C-alpha cells in the first residue's frame, strides 16, 4: 500500500483525457461530443478529487487536429460535454490544455514535453510541481510527470515494470481507483 500524500487545497491534479477520463477509440480520435464516453466512475472520481485538490487541470495531446481530422472548435464541443458531465457529478476542472501538434514535430507542448504544464503554471501561479500529481495511461504521461518532477499514477490493466519510475506512486486500472490511493 502506498503512503497517503498530504493532499490539500495547495496541491494540483493533472489529468490526461483519453483512456483516463473518457474511453479511448482504438485507432481513432474522439472528434465529436457523441464519441465522448466517460470511463466507468470518472465523473464521480473527479468530483471527489476536485473537492480536495486546489487546482484540477486536463492536459491532452490532440494531434488529430494537426492531421486535419477535426478542428479546435470540434474539440471545444467535446470538452464542453466533458465539463458538463463533471459538473453534473459535482466536480470541477479548472483548466484544459491541449497540444494539436503532430508527434513528428517534437513540440515541447506535446507530452512528454511539459509545455502544457508550464502554460498551466503561468495561468495558475499557485501551481507547484512538487505538490502535483499526474494521472495518465501512457509512457508519455509518465515521462511528463517525471520531467516536471511531479508524482504520477499510471492507469493500466497490468503491472508495468518496463522502466525505473520512482515517481510513479501507484498503478491502478481506472481513474475511479485513484480515489482510494489519493484520499
C-alpha atoms as one frame of an Amber mdcrd trajectory, in Angstrom:
protein
   0.000   0.000   0.000   1.227   3.473  -0.897   1.631   6.028   1.894  -1.016
   8.713   1.566   0.214  12.040   0.262  -0.664  15.122   2.341  -3.021  16.366
  -0.358  -4.991  19.529   0.315  -6.041  22.711  -1.487  -2.374  23.601  -2.173
  -1.982  20.572  -4.467  -2.663  20.369  -8.202  -4.105  17.422 -10.079  -3.124
  16.946 -13.729  -5.282  14.529 -15.715  -4.762  13.006 -19.134  -8.021  12.739
 -21.059  -8.240   9.798 -23.490  -8.080   6.494 -21.624  -8.365   8.212 -18.237
 -11.435  10.473 -18.266 -13.012   9.049 -21.411 -12.886   5.774 -23.263 -10.251
   5.544 -25.973 -11.311   4.934 -29.540  -8.685   2.437 -30.737  -7.148   3.646
 -33.983  -9.272   6.803 -33.967  -9.800  10.109 -32.193 -12.719  11.467 -30.183
 -13.854  14.062 -32.718 -17.450  14.744 -31.636 -19.343  15.003 -28.352 -21.235
  11.845 -29.301 -17.965   9.893 -29.335 -17.009  11.116 -25.859 -17.910   8.440
 -23.295 -16.728   8.723 -19.695 -14.723   5.820 -18.304 -16.585   3.985 -15.540
 -16.819   6.177 -12.439 -14.720   9.021 -13.901 -17.195  11.817 -13.197 -17.636
  10.789  -9.573 -13.872  10.320  -9.154 -13.168  13.816 -10.464 -15.824  15.173
  -8.092 -14.118  13.542  -5.095 -10.634  14.567  -6.209 -11.625  18.148  -7.027
 -13.062  18.530  -3.532  -9.539  18.092  -2.159  -7.123  19.321  -4.839  -6.912
  23.110  -5.148  -6.441  23.074  -8.924  -7.548  20.443 -11.455  -6.034  20.585
 -14.941  -6.550  18.407 -18.028  -3.532  18.035 -20.348  -4.168  16.194 -23.603
  -2.280  15.564 -26.826  -4.663  16.128 -29.750  -2.677  15.530 -32.920  -5.904
  14.722 -34.767  -6.237  18.497 -35.137  -2.788  18.659 -36.724  -3.821  15.840
 -39.056  -6.904  17.810 -40.126  -9.336  15.187 -38.778 -11.191  17.669 -36.564
 -10.934  21.323 -35.613 -10.269  23.225 -32.411 -13.987  24.102 -32.439 -14.851
  20.387 -32.590 -12.516  19.802 -29.647 -14.147  22.657 -27.721 -17.543  20.962
 -28.143 -16.099  17.652 -26.878 -14.611  19.442 -23.875 -17.911  21.207 -23.204
 -19.558  17.779 -22.899 -16.758  16.639 -20.582 -17.089  19.739 -18.378 -20.885
  19.408 -18.245 -20.588  15.767 -17.159 -18.008  16.558 -14.491 -20.117  19.448
 -13.185 -23.234  17.237 -13.130 -21.299  14.743 -10.983 -20.386  17.537  -8.550
 -16.819  18.109  -9.701 -14.798  20.726 -11.485 -11.961  21.122 -13.952 -10.166
  24.460 -13.699  -8.248  24.371 -16.962  -7.878  22.354 -20.145  -4.681  22.439
 -22.193  -4.231  20.618 -25.466  -1.400  20.131 -27.927  -2.611  19.984 -31.550
   0.869  19.420 -32.968   1.836  16.224 -34.756   4.077  13.847 -32.826   6.683
  14.160 -35.603   7.006  17.888 -34.842   8.537  17.070 -31.425   6.827  20.154
 -29.976   7.585  20.871 -26.315   3.842  21.426 -25.891   3.116  17.738 -26.580
   3.572  15.250 -23.784   6.131  14.030 -22.851   7.201  17.685 -23.124   5.942
  19.832 -20.268   4.794  22.871 -22.245   1.176  22.370 -21.190   2.224  22.134
 -17.523   4.284  25.311 -17.830   1.362  27.107 -19.502  -0.942  25.973 -16.698
   1.592  27.209 -14.142   1.693  30.586 -15.898  -2.121  30.777 -15.829  -2.340
  29.437 -12.247   0.755  30.752 -10.388  -0.114  28.701  -7.283   0.855  25.503
  -9.138   3.923  23.931  -7.544   5.007  20.776  -9.363   6.403  19.337  -6.115
   2.782  19.355  -4.888   1.224  17.893  -8.020   0.015  14.507  -9.198  -0.328
  13.440 -12.837  -2.799  10.679 -13.654  -2.284   9.165 -17.084  -2.291   5.954
 -19.062   0.759   6.230 -21.309   4.534   6.363 -21.232   4.352   9.985 -22.391
   2.139  10.843 -19.394   4.634   9.226 -17.025   7.562  10.977 -18.722   5.656
  14.287 -18.455   5.322  13.752 -14.701   8.981  12.822 -14.311  10.251  15.818
 -16.287   8.051  18.202 -14.298   9.088  16.419 -11.070   5.547  15.572 -10.023
   4.192  12.313  -8.686   2.245  10.073 -11.029  -0.422   7.396 -11.022  -0.411
   5.082 -14.011  -3.790   3.892 -15.283  -3.023   0.437 -16.656  -4.586  -3.001
 -16.806  -1.349  -4.702 -15.866   1.654  -4.015 -13.679   4.330  -2.199 -15.676
   7.997  -2.639 -14.851   9.484  -1.564 -18.160  11.291   1.464 -16.715  12.562
   2.621 -13.376   9.900   5.160 -12.420  10.254   6.036  -8.732   7.839   8.980
  -9.064   5.013   6.590 -10.054   3.294   6.073  -6.731   0.695   3.565  -7.937
  -0.668   1.628 -10.876  -4.413   1.113 -11.000  -6.927   0.070 -13.665  -9.221
   3.142 -13.654  -9.457   6.774 -12.615 -12.059   5.710 -10.051  -9.413   3.529
  -8.370  -7.135   6.541  -7.835  -9.509   7.903  -5.221  -8.547   5.042  -2.870
  -4.852   5.847  -3.381  -5.059   9.616  -3.010  -7.811  10.280  -0.483
